[in-house]
């Protein structure tokens, strides 16, 4: 099998890059990012956080720094936040309150963060996306090799409508969906274990079922999670979430894929299980946006001309006929074999 040339415009500053996205603001996306960074750091992983929310950076508020960013030649050393490396427009005077920044300037700032920050050795880079699906979000997915995305939502119907666009963008850009995280799911009053669902119930679950991805967690309303000294409010729930994310990211790695013959290929998974696939079946389940919206009969006798690795999370096939646009995350291929 011939390996293709990986898109040189994409960078990989960490072995595992995870995007945290939301369809709209105010759902706790940045808080989730900070809590997940703390949980991974507590497990001994070297973690970096890229605050890409240019129009409303809040990571600095959630993860107070011990050392500010500093220049090192033409590079920038990120802030040190108790062992977590952080870069954000909030650290720079010209980046404070940039509500009037046009998209090209915002994209330029993001490009500088991607290309000019010297992160040092990292295990995980968490990217706190701005809400929505604009130019900055597309730039991020085009310039970084994401191992997966966590979708943050709330139970409200409007939040679900908006977040679908973010999930569809990830699929279109070839970013695997690690799962849905429903924030502000319920509250528990002191001295009472009864859950009160203030904003409805089951929205995150229905969304995860719609896109066939896991519901990672239902996070309760906790006033402490909004405080600046968030490290004191870290909970076992986020520690469990961190372990889940590590498992799911590793699930995307360590796969050995090979072409068996012109009609079949196989994958040997990290747990030792081997799966055999027919190119016709896989082509018929193409995950690209165009194919997911069509309901056409699958082509038969499809041959696999080439198998192209995409980062370390998936592959793209060049089929003899039918669509070859889809990017297949390993997690998606694993589900097809079940």
N, C-alpha and C positions, 0 to 999 in steps of 0.2 A: 504494500500500500504506500502510495506517495503522500508524504505529509505536505500540506500547503504552507505557503509563507504566511505567518500570522500578521494581521494588520499592524504595521509598525506604529501607527498613530495611537494605538491603545497601549496604556501603561499598566504595569502590575507592581505597585510599590509594596504590596504585602501578599503573602501566600493565599490569604482569604480576604476578599473585599465584599462587604455586605452593605447594601443600600437599605435605608429605612425611609419609607415613603408613606404619604397620605394624600388623599384626594383634596382635602381642604385644611386650612389652619385651625388651630385650637383643639386638636384631638389628642395632644400629648406626645406627638412624634419625637420632639427633642428630649423630653423627659425619658421616654423609652430608650432613646439612643444613649443617654447618659447612664441610666441604670444598667443597661446591657454592657456598656463599657466597664463599669465598676464590677459587675458580676464576672466578666471574663478576666479582668485584671486580678480579681480575688482568687481565681483558679490558677493563677500563675502565667497567664498568657500576656504577651506584650501587645498592647492595644493602642491604636491611633484613632482619632476622631477628626473627620473633615466636616466642618460646619459649612455646608453649601447653601444654607438658607441666607442668601445675601441680603434679602429685604427685611429679614427679621431674625438676626442671629441671637440665639439664646443659650448656646452651649457654654459660653464663658460664665454666664450667671449660674448654671447648674454645676459646672466643674471648675471651681475657682483655681487659679494657677498659683504654683509656687515660683515658677520662673516664666517670664514673658518670652515670646518668640525673639530670636536674634538672628542677625545676618551672619553668614559664613561664606565669604566670597560672593558668588552669584546665587547662592542657595539661601534658604531660610530654614533655621532650626525651629521646629514647632514649640509651643508652650509646654511646660511640664506641669501637669495637673495630678500631683500625687502618683507619678509613675505612668500616667496616661498622656500620650502625645496629642496635642490639640492644635488645630489651626482654624482660625475664624476671622471674618472681616471685622469682628468686634474688637480685635486687638490693635487695629490700625486706625489712626485718627480720621483718615479720609474715608474709612469704611463705616463710620458710625452714623446711624440714621440715614441709610442710602435709599430712602423711599422713592427718590426721583431718578434712580439709576436706570438707564435704558438697557434693553436686553443685550446689545453688543458689548457694553461695558461690563455687565454682569458676567457674560460669557468669558470676557478677558480675565476677570478676577478669578473665575473658576479654573481657567487654563493655567494661570500662574500658580494656583494652589496645587494643581496636579503635577506640573512640570518643575516647579522651582522649590518645592518643599523637600528637605532631606529628612525623611522620617526615621532613618536608622532601621535596625532590625525590628520587624513587626511580625506578629502572628495573625492579627486581625486589623483591618482598617474599616471602621464604621463610617458611612457617609450619610449625614443627616440632610436629606433632600429638602428643597423648598416645596411647599404644597403645590399641587396641580401638575400639569403636563406641558410646561412651556419650553422655551429654548434652553434654559439652564439644565433642566432635567434631561433633555435629549443630548446635550453636550456631554454630560456626565456619563451616560450610557454608551456614548460613542468613544470616549477617551479612556475609560477604565474597564478592565476585565472583571466584571462582577461575578462572584460565585453564587450570588442569590440576593433576593430582596425580601424584606419583611414589610408587610402591608399593615399599617395602623389605621384602625377605624373606630367608630363608636356605634352604639346600637341604633342611632337615629337613621331614619330612611334617607334623609338628604345626604348624610355622610356616606352611605352605601352607594348612592347614585354617583357621587363624585369619585369615590375610590375605585370604581370599576374602570374609569379612564386610566388611572395610574397602573392598574393591573394589566390592562390591554396594551399600554405602552411598553411595559416590561416584556410581555410576550412578543410584541412586534420588534423590540430591540434585542431579543435573544437573552434576556436576563431571567434566570430561573426564579420562580416564586417559591420561597421557602415556606410561606404560610401567612395566615392572617392573624393579627393580634387585636383583639377587641379591648379597647381601653374604656375606662369609666363605665364598666358593665353593670355594676351594682354597688350598693353601700350597705355596710353593717353597722348598726348603732351600738354604742358601748353597752355591754351587758346583755346584748341580744344577738344571737347567731342568725337570726332571720335575714335573708337577703332581700333588699328593696331595689327593684329595677326601675330607676327613675326615668330612664330614656328609652324604655322598651326592652325587648328581650329577643335573643336569637339572631340578630342581624349579622354578626360576625360568622356564626355557624352557617347560615344560609349562603353567605358570600363564599366561604371556603368550599362549600359543597358545589356551588355554581362553577367555580374554577378548578375543582378537583384538587385542592391543596389542603393541608392540615390547618385546623384552628389551633394555633400555638398556645394561646392562653386567653383567659378573660380576667382583665386587671380591674380590681375594685377601685372605687373612688377613695383616695387617701390624701388628705390635706398635706401630709408631710412630703409627698412627692412633688409638691410645688415650691418647696422651700429651696433657698439657694444652697444650703449645706446638705445636699442630697445624699452625701455619703453616709450620714447618720441614719438615713431612713431606708437603706438598702434592705430588701426583704428576701426570705427564702424563695419566694415566687420567682424573682428575677434570677436568682442563682440557678433554679431549675430551668428557667428559660435559656440561660446561657449554655447549660449543658445540652439542652435540646438543639440549640443552634450549632454547637460544635459537632454534634452527631450528624445533623443534616448536611452540614458543609462537607464533612468527611465522607458522607455517603456519595457525594458528587465526585470524589477523588478516588484514585487508586484503581480505576476501572481499566481493564485491558480489552481493547476492542480489535477485532481482526476480521478480514473478509474471508469467509469460508470458501465460497465459490461465487459465481456471478449473480446468483439468486439469494444468497444467504450471508449473514454475518453473525458473529458471536461476541458476547461480552462476558468477561470473567470479573465478578464483583469483588469488592473488598472483603466480604465475608466468605469468599470461596465458592459461592454459587455461580454456575455458568448458565447463561441464557442464549438460546438460538433464535434468531429472527429471520423473517423473510422480507426482502426489500419491498415487495409488493404491499405487504401488510403495513409496514412502517410508512411508506409513501402515502398510503391511504389515510394515515392518521397525522398528516402534516400539521404542525402547530402554528403555521404562519396565519396572519389575520385573514388573508384572502381565502385560504382553505377552510378555516373554521367557520366562515360565513356561508360557504357553499355547501350544498348537499348533492354532490355528484358521485356517480359510481366509481369505485376504485379501479385504477388501471391494473391489468393482469400482466404477468410475465415481466415485471419490472426488474431490470438489472441494476446493480450498484456499480457505477463507473468509478467513483472515488469516495473516500471517507475523509472528511476534513475535520481535525480537532479544532474546537473553539475554546480557547483558553484552557482551563482544566476542569470545566464543568459540563461540557457537552460536545456534540458533533453536528456537522452539516453534511448531507449526502448529495452527491451528483448522480441523479437517477437517469436511466436511459430514456424515460418518458415521464410525463406528469410534472408536478411542481417540485423544484429543488431549492426553494427559498427558505424553507423552515429550518430553524436551529433547534435541535433536540437535546435538552438537558438530560443528563444521565438519570436524574430522578424520574423524568417523564418516561424514558425508555424502561426503567425498572417497573413502573406501574403498568406499562403495556404488557409486561410478561406475567402479570399476576392474574 
